[in-house]
């Protein structure tokens, strides 16, 4: 017996041609990436505005990156990058989607391809640090938090009181 | 079995972790006539370009720089990374290489433990050390590449010399790799520490703590604001004691399809 009505399933991954047909171009190098515009996307999602000179240095020492250019405006609307040792480990940072372009699969598209690119380099250990409210974004992509009790830790610098 | 070479023991089946976070320098653990701690070795103080940083210390909210996420934000307020607060760094710069410990052993030999962030490491020695702590074998060529691609590689070497040997350098002295820690980085915002290990024969003396502490200091002095790592459950306390916080503000470490 066939049941009527819609069944809600997660959207299928966007293929390269899907992206192209919707006016999104995939980029895998920083060439043509306007860092001021990238900074604006960072700010739009709540990151602090960072020094573009420093962003440039960071991108020069990034193992892999992926961004989506919106053809119509030629602006970046999604971005992610990974750093590491090039053979064993990679950490993914700065995963962002412009708020105006969220919820249509761009974040997932960027992540899937970045992971693919890292795997193609032979990197088996891919990690990231996720804010609590986006754990649900990373889990369906295959990420597991605290596997085997491993904990992500960050060095906290004490604020010094000026006299 | 988890095959991720993390900050400490990577194999959950090995009984000994590479780091035993025991007490600091227990002076009763070896017989010695005298020992000096954390002696900056003035004989060859090769300082990095860190001098050029002029003791900058950033106060940027750390987790802002590591957020992996996005949010629908309709308000127009904007966060600006606070300008770097230049303040007097009361901590001395970490020299590239210096003597951490010097002790006279029972048989008259002098042992020096030397810390170095210069990255000079023999990949065969490293593989031997990884074997000693029970880590699964990794191809030498990949080990070498990982070291080369690391932003900073910190090592501990033990140098033995006889009492009468007053010459400098290691002419004929026994030099042994006994510890290592490395960090990858984008040279601007983030650094992640991997593969922290200390020879089991030298554990329990606070050397692991010194190794990580000096590495962190060296990274901070290079203006890297965010220093992170992934710790096996049994060494979380060890890193906490060094100033690391697990899941800061609820941020979770995640791995892609871990084995």
Boltz contact constraints between the chains, C-beta under 6 A:
constraints:
  - contact:
      token1: [A, 43]
      token2: [B, 78]
      max_distance: 6.0
  - contact:
      token1: [A, 45]
      token2: [B, 70]
      max_distance: 6.0
  - contact:
      token1: [A, 45]
      token2: [B, 71]
      max_distance: 6.0
  - contact:
      token1: [A, 46]
      token2: [B, 71]
      max_distance: 6.0
  - contact:
      token1: [A, 46]
      token2: [B, 73]
      max_distance: 6.0
  - contact:
      token1: [A, 47]
      token2: [B, 67]
      max_distance: 6.0
  - contact:
      token1: [A, 48]
      token2: [B, 64]
      max_distance: 6.0
  - contact:
      token1: [A, 48]
      token2: [B, 79]
      max_distance: 6.0
  - contact:
      token1: [A, 48]
      token2: [B, 81]
      max_distance: 6.0
  - contact:
      token1: [A, 49]
      token2: [B, 80]
      max_distance: 6.0
  - contact:
      token1: [A, 50]
      token2: [B, 81]
      max_distance: 6.0
  - contact:
      token1: [A, 54]
      token2: [B, 188]
      max_distance: 6.0
  - contact:
      token1: [A, 57]
      token2: [B, 187]
      max_distance: 6.0
  - contact:
      token1: [A, 57]
      token2: [B, 188]
      max_distance: 6.0
  - contact:
      token1: [A, 58]
      token2: [B, 186]
      max_distance: 6.0
  - contact:
      token1: [A, 58]
      token2: [B, 188]
      max_distance: 6.0
  - contact:
      token1: [A, 58]
      token2: [B, 189]
      max_distance: 6.0
  - contact:
      token1: [A, 61]
      token2: [B, 186]
      max_distance: 6.0
  - contact:
      token1: [A, 61]
      token2: [B, 187]
      max_distance: 6.0
  - contact:
      token1: [A, 62]
      token2: [B, 186]
      max_distance: 6.0
  - contact:
      token1: [A, 83]
      token2: [B, 184]
      max_distance: 6.0
  - contact:
      token1: [A, 83]
      token2: [B, 186]
      max_distance: 6.0
  - contact:
      token1: [A, 84]
      token2: [B, 184]
      max_distance: 6.0
  - contact:
      token1: [A, 85]
      token2: [B, 146]
      max_distance: 6.0
  - contact:
      token1: [A, 85]
      token2: [B, 149]
      max_distance: 6.0
  - contact:
      token1: [A, 85]
      token2: [B, 150]
      max_distance: 6.0
  - contact:
      token1: [A, 85]
      token2: [B, 184]
      max_distance: 6.0
  - contact:
      token1: [A, 86]
      token2: [B, 149]
      max_distance: 6.0
  - contact:
      token1: [A, 87]
      token2: [B, 142]
      max_distance: 6.0
  - contact:
      token1: [A, 87]
      token2: [B, 145]
      max_distance: 6.0
  - contact:
      token1: [A, 87]
      token2: [B, 146]
      max_distance: 6.0
  - contact:
      token1: [A, 88]
      token2: [B, 146]
      max_distance: 6.0
  - contact:
      token1: [A, 89]
      token2: [B, 194]
      max_distance: 6.0
  - contact:
      token1: [A, 91]
      token2: [B, 192]
      max_distance: 6.0
  - contact:
      token1: [A, 95]
      token2: [B, 68]
      max_distance: 6.0
  - contact:
      token1: [A, 96]
      token2: [B, 70]
      max_distance: 6.0
  - contact:
      token1: [A, 97]
      token2: [B, 70]
      max_distance: 6.0
  - contact:
      token1: [A, 99]
      token2: [B, 72]
      max_distance: 6.0
  - contact:
      token1: [A, 99]
      token2: [B, 73]
      max_distance: 6.0
  - contact:
      token1: [A, 125]
      token2: [B, 4]
      max_distance: 6.0
  - contact:
      token1: [A, 126]
      token2: [B, 256]
      max_distance: 6.0
  - contact:
      token1: [A, 127]
      token2: [B, 255]
      max_distance: 6.0
  - contact:
      token1: [A, 128]
      token2: [B, 68]
      max_distance: 6.0
  - contact:
      token1: [A, 128]
      token2: [B, 254]
      max_distance: 6.0
  - contact:
      token1: [A, 129]
      token2: [B, 66]
      max_distance: 6.0
  - contact:
      token1: [A, 129]
      token2: [B, 68]
      max_distance: 6.0
  - contact:
      token1: [A, 129]
      token2: [B, 251]
      max_distance: 6.0
  - contact:
      token1: [A, 129]
      token2: [B, 253]
      max_distance: 6.0
  - contact:
      token1: [A, 130]
      token2: [B, 68]
      max_distance: 6.0
  - contact:
      token1: [A, 130]
      token2: [B, 252]
      max_distance: 6.0
  - contact:
      token1: [A, 130]
      token2: [B, 254]
      max_distance: 6.0
  - contact:
      token1: [A, 131]
      token2: [B, 67]
      max_distance: 6.0
  - contact:
      token1: [A, 131]
      token2: [B, 69]
      max_distance: 6.0
  - contact:
      token1: [A, 131]
      token2: [B, 251]
      max_distance: 6.0
  - contact:
      token1: [A, 132]
      token2: [B, 250]
      max_distance: 6.0
  - contact:
      token1: [A, 134]
      token2: [B, 69]
      max_distance: 6.0
  - contact:
      token1: [A, 138]
      token2: [B, 254]
      max_distance: 6.0
  - contact:
      token1: [A, 142]
      token2: [B, 256]
      max_distance: 6.0
  - contact:
      token1: [A, 142]
      token2: [B, 257]
      max_distance: 6.0
  - contact:
      token1: [A, 143]
      token2: [B, 254]
      max_distance: 6.0
  - contact:
      token1: [A, 143]
      token2: [B, 256]
      max_distance: 6.0
  - contact:
      token1: [A, 144]
      token2: [B, 255]
      max_distance: 6.0
  - contact:
      token1: [A, 144]
      token2: [B, 258]
      max_distance: 6.0
  - contact:
      token1: [A, 145]
      token2: [B, 252]
      max_distance: 6.0
  - contact:
      token1: [A, 145]
      token2: [B, 254]
      max_distance: 6.0
  - contact:
      token1: [A, 147]
      token2: [B, 255]
      max_distance: 6.0
  - contact:
      token1: [A, 147]
      token2: [B, 258]
      max_distance: 6.0
  - contact:
      token1: [A, 148]
      token2: [B, 2]
      max_distance: 6.0
  - contact:
      token1: [A, 148]
      token2: [B, 12]
      max_distance: 6.0
  - contact:
      token1: [A, 149]
      token2: [B, 233]
      max_distance: 6.0
  - contact:
      token1: [A, 150]
      token2: [B, 230]
      max_distance: 6.0
  - contact:
      token1: [A, 150]
      token2: [B, 232]
      max_distance: 6.0
  - contact:
      token1: [A, 151]
      token2: [B, 231]
      max_distance: 6.0
  - contact:
      token1: [A, 151]
      token2: [B, 236]
      max_distance: 6.0
  - contact:
      token1: [A, 151]
      token2: [B, 246]
      max_distance: 6.0
  - contact:
      token1: [A, 152]
      token2: [B, 230]
      max_distance: 6.0
  - contact:
      token1: [A, 152]
      token2: [B, 253]
      max_distance: 6.0
  - contact:
      token1: [A, 153]
      token2: [B, 229]
      max_distance: 6.0
  - contact:
      token1: [A, 153]
      token2: [B, 231]
      max_distance: 6.0
  - contact:
      token1: [A, 153]
      token2: [B, 239]
      max_distance: 6.0
  - contact:
      token1: [A, 153]
      token2: [B, 244]
      max_distance: 6.0
  - contact:
      token1: [A, 153]
      token2: [B, 246]
      max_distance: 6.0
  - contact:
      token1: [A, 154]
      token2: [B, 228]
      max_distance: 6.0
  - contact:
      token1: [A, 154]
      token2: [B, 245]
      max_distance: 6.0
  - contact:
      token1: [A, 154]
      token2: [B, 248]
      max_distance: 6.0
  - contact:
      token1: [A, 155]
      token2: [B, 216]
      max_distance: 6.0
  - contact:
      token1: [A, 155]
      token2: [B, 227]
      max_distance: 6.0
  - contact:
      token1: [A, 155]
      token2: [B, 243]
      max_distance: 6.0
  - contact:
      token1: [A, 155]
      token2: [B, 244]
      max_distance: 6.0
  - contact:
      token1: [A, 156]
      token2: [B, 243]
      max_distance: 6.0
  - contact:
      token1: [A, 156]
      token2: [B, 245]
      max_distance: 6.0
